[in-house]
Amino acid sequence: MIRIHNRKGLQQQIEIGSHQLLGDVSTELGGEGAGPDPHDLFDSSLGTCKAMTLLLYARQRGLALEGIDVHVERDDSEERQGNYRLIVDLALKGPLDETQRQQLLRVADKCPIHKLMTTTDIQIETRLAGAPA
């Protein structure tokens, strides 16, 4: 379960198990810029999942993948029209041949978060907690 508590202003303390994160927005949007904004958290989940998926895949297949750097770029210029574009650049480290690199590129698009973002009908129910005030 994820718990989120308002700290001050727009800052949100995010608790995920024993992990703590801080969410905020830029000063231009009325926050203090003390943490990533919700879009950054959404986008980073994709990059993180792709990296983990490739590292696990390479480990299972004995590929010489020594590490990955991921860069996620967002184009949200048409978000209000229903188009949200993420461009993910993967820098694969290690002595991989071109066939292995292309194989890893294909696998990257099979990470669970990529599939969730692109093929799943997500339904969200928002409720008020507790009794009415």
C-alpha positions as CSV (number, residue, x, y, z in Angstrom):
1,M,0.0,0.0,0.0
2,I,1.1,3.5,-0.7
3,R,0.4,6.3,1.8
4,I,0.7,10.0,0.9
5,H,0.5,12.8,3.5
6,N,0.6,16.5,2.8
7,R,3.6,18.1,4.5
8,K,3.4,21.8,3.7
9,G,2.2,23.7,0.7
10,L,2.0,21.3,-2.2
11,Q,4.7,18.9,-0.8
12,Q,3.6,15.3,-0.4
13,Q,5.4,12.7,1.8
14,I,5.1,9.4,-0.1
15,E,5.5,6.2,1.9
16,I,5.9,3.0,0.0
17,G,6.6,0.2,2.5
18,S,9.7,1.3,4.4
19,H,10.7,3.8,1.6
20,Q,10.0,7.5,1.8
21,L,9.9,9.9,-1.1
22,L,8.9,13.6,-1.4
23,G,6.7,14.9,-4.2
24,D,6.4,18.5,-5.0
25,V,6.0,20.8,-8.0
26,S,8.2,23.6,-9.3
27,T,8.1,27.1,-7.9
28,E,6.6,28.2,-11.2
29,L,3.6,26.0,-10.5
30,G,3.3,27.1,-6.8
31,G,5.5,24.5,-5.1
32,E,9.0,24.7,-3.7
33,G,10.6,22.2,-6.1
34,A,11.6,20.0,-3.1
35,G,10.9,16.8,-5.0
36,P,9.8,15.3,-8.3
37,D,6.3,16.2,-9.5
38,P,3.7,13.5,-10.3
39,H,4.6,13.4,-14.0
40,D,8.2,12.8,-13.1
41,L,7.3,9.9,-10.8
42,F,5.1,8.4,-13.6
43,D,7.8,8.8,-16.2
44,S,10.5,7.4,-14.0
45,S,8.6,4.3,-13.2
46,L,8.8,3.4,-16.9
47,G,12.6,4.0,-17.1
48,T,13.2,2.1,-13.9
49,C,11.1,-0.9,-15.0
50,K,12.9,-1.1,-18.4
51,A,16.3,-1.0,-16.7
52,M,15.3,-3.7,-14.2
53,T,13.7,-5.9,-16.9
54,L,16.8,-5.8,-19.0
55,L,19.2,-6.5,-16.2
56,L,17.1,-9.5,-15.1
57,Y,16.8,-10.8,-18.7
58,A,20.5,-10.4,-19.3
59,R,21.3,-12.2,-16.0
60,Q,19.0,-15.1,-16.9
61,R,20.5,-15.4,-20.4
62,G,24.1,-14.9,-19.5
63,L,24.4,-11.7,-21.5
64,A,27.4,-9.4,-20.7
65,L,25.2,-6.5,-19.8
66,E,27.1,-4.6,-17.1
67,G,24.7,-1.8,-16.6
68,I,22.2,0.6,-18.1
69,D,21.7,4.3,-18.1
70,V,18.2,5.4,-19.0
71,H,17.1,8.9,-20.2
72,V,13.4,9.6,-20.3
73,E,12.2,12.6,-22.2
74,R,8.6,13.8,-22.0
75,D,6.6,15.5,-24.7
76,D,3.4,16.6,-22.9
77,S,2.5,19.4,-25.4
78,E,-0.7,17.5,-26.4
79,E,-1.5,16.0,-23.0
80,R,-4.9,17.8,-22.9
81,Q,-5.8,16.3,-26.2
82,G,-5.0,12.8,-24.9
83,N,-1.5,12.4,-26.3
84,Y,1.4,11.9,-23.8
85,R,4.7,10.9,-25.4
86,L,7.7,9.4,-23.7
87,I,11.0,8.9,-25.5
88,V,13.3,6.5,-23.7
89,D,17.0,6.3,-24.6
90,L,18.9,3.2,-23.3
91,A,22.7,3.3,-22.9
92,L,23.7,-0.4,-22.6
93,K,27.0,-1.0,-21.0
94,G,29.2,-4.0,-21.6
95,P,30.6,-6.0,-24.5
96,L,27.4,-6.7,-26.3
97,D,27.2,-7.4,-30.0
98,E,24.6,-5.8,-32.2
99,T,22.3,-8.8,-32.2
100,Q,22.3,-8.8,-28.4
101,R,21.7,-5.0,-28.3
102,Q,18.7,-5.3,-30.6
103,Q,17.4,-8.3,-28.6
104,L,17.6,-6.1,-25.4
105,L,15.9,-3.2,-27.2
106,R,12.9,-5.5,-28.1
107,V,12.7,-6.9,-24.5
108,A,12.7,-3.3,-23.1
109,D,9.2,-2.8,-24.5
110,K,8.0,-5.9,-22.7
111,C,8.6,-4.5,-19.2
112,P,5.5,-4.7,-17.1
113,I,5.1,-0.9,-16.7
114,H,5.4,-0.3,-20.5
115,K,2.7,-2.9,-21.0
116,L,0.6,-1.4,-18.3
117,M,0.9,2.1,-19.8
118,T,0.2,1.0,-23.4
119,T,-2.2,-2.0,-23.4
120,T,-4.2,-1.9,-20.2
121,D,-7.5,-0.3,-19.5
122,I,-6.8,1.3,-16.1
123,Q,-9.9,1.9,-13.9
124,I,-9.6,4.3,-10.9
125,E,-12.1,4.6,-8.1
126,T,-11.6,7.6,-5.9
127,R,-13.4,7.7,-2.6
128,L,-13.5,9.8,0.5
129,A,-11.9,8.1,3.6
130,G,-13.7,7.9,6.9
131,A,-17.1,9.3,7.9
132,P,-18.4,12.6,6.6
133,A,-17.3,15.7,8.6
